[in-house]
Amino acid sequence: PITSCGTILAAGAQGLPVLAATGNAWIGDFLLSGRPQYTLSFAVSCLFPAITQAYYDAALESCFAATVPTLAAFKSIVPWPVMTPSIVLFDLALVGGFATFVVASLRGISLALVALALFVLSRRPAYAVMPKFAMVN
């Protein structure tokens, strides 16, 4: 899950909960630092938590699962001064994808509402006689 602090309380059926990171170990140092709160992704997840989680579930989770080895290798060989702009670009890509996801979702909702309105309007009786308006000179 996406959280604002990068952690969750996790527990099994028995025993006390423990504090667990929501990300993979390779990016944990970044997620658990104070830096994520200054990213656009963080702002989006704070402003729109449900939509952000839906975006993650629908589009990002499988993508991240497939690319983690490559991302982890990249992070391990790239020095921090190069990693920072990479994170900024990655953050912009995530927010751009989020915007696309929202627009696509809104388009689907909008089309459904238009279809419903057309259906309702098609069921209304048509007027047989149009009212006459007096012309004023």
Buried (B, 14 or more C-beta within 10 A) or exposed (E): EBBEEBBBEEEEEEEEEEEEBBBEEBBBEBBBEEEBEEBBBBEBBEEBBEBBBBBBEEBBEEEBEEEBEEBEEBBEEEEEEEBEEEBEEBBEEBBEBBEEBBEEBEEEEEEEEEEEEEEEEEEEEEEEEEEEEEEEE
